[in-house]
Amino acid sequence: MRKLSALLLVLLAGVAVAAQAPLFQLEDVNGNNVKLSDYIGDYVVVLDFWATSCSPCLAVMPHMQELYEEYKDDGLRVIGISEDLPRNVSSVKAKARELGVTYTIVLDQNAAALQAYQGGDAGIPFIVVIGYDGQITDTFRRIQPGDEDKIEEAVVEALGL
């Protein structure tokens, strides 16, 4: 029943669950181009929209790191999408290092990716789970303590484990 409900659920002013994930190409913190299309077909992808000034976002990142470490050999990739303004970009890499993040961090300096996934509702933290086929399987808005288990369940289901 949950899957049927998810298929019918349309996010407020955003992308529908079970819709094709909007593709993007963003620069990572090392200056390399990262294209979501390079992951589709080979990996389940978790997008973690965050900012260095967002305390709830920073609280979620260690869990995203644990999830990545636990399931990367099963086909999971995590992409942290920083929504920091251009003047704060230098702190993004430092904050990721401080938190022990080893997954890919990209810079969405004009919020184009966030806009593509959320429409007019730009609240973060915001997590998107994308299946192997490029379909959005789950989204999590304004994550609260305890939501980590729900996110992991969604990842496990998308991985087919």
C-alpha positions, 0 to 999 in steps of 0.5 A, spaced: 500 500 500 505 504 501 508 504 494 501 505 491 500 511 495 507 513 493 506 513 486 500 517 487 503 522 492 506 529 488 510 533 492 508 540 494 510 544 488 516 539 487 517 533 483 513 527 484 515 520 487 516 515 482 518 521 477 524 521 473 529 524 477 531 531 474 538 530 471 544 535 473 551 537 472 554 541 478 562 542 480 564 538 486 569 541 492 575 539 488 573 543 481 570 536 478 564 536 474 559 531 477 553 529 473 547 525 476 546 521 469 553 518 470 550 514 476 543 512 473 543 505 471 549 503 476 547 505 483 542 507 487 543 515 489 541 519 495 541 526 494 542 530 501 541 537 500 544 541 506 548 548 508 553 549 513 549 554 516 543 549 517 544 545 524 539 540 522 543 539 516 549 538 519 546 533 524 544 528 518 550 528 515 554 523 519 548 518 518 549 519 511 556 518 512 554 511 515 549 509 510 554 510 505 559 506 508 554 501 510 551 500 503 557 503 498 559 496 496 551 494 495 551 499 490 549 506 494 552 513 492 551 519 496 551 526 493 551 532 498 549 538 495 551 544 498 546 550 498 551 555 501 552 562 497 558 563 493 561 567 499 561 561 503 563 556 499 570 555 502 567 553 508 563 547 505 570 543 504 572 544 511 565 542 514 565 536 510 572 534 512 570 536 519 564 531 519 568 526 516 564 526 510 567 522 504 562 521 499 561 526 494 560 534 495 557 538 490 556 546 490 549 548 488 551 555 488 544 558 484 540 553 487 538 550 481 538 543 483 534 544 489 529 548 485 528 542 480 527 537 486 523 542 490 520 547 486 518 553 490 519 549 497 526 550 498 527 547 505 533 543 507 535 538 510 532 535 504 533 527 502 532 524 495 532 517 494 533 515 487 533 508 484 537 504 479 532 506 474 533 514 475 526 514 478 525 518 485 523 512 490 522 517 496 523 524 499 524 526 506 523 533 508 526 537 514 528 531 517 527 530 524 531 525 529 529 518 528 528 519 521 534 516 519 531 509 520 526 511 515 531 513 510 535 507 511 529 503 510 528 507 503 535 505 501 535 498 503 528 497 499 531 501 493 537 497 493 533 490 493 536 488 499 
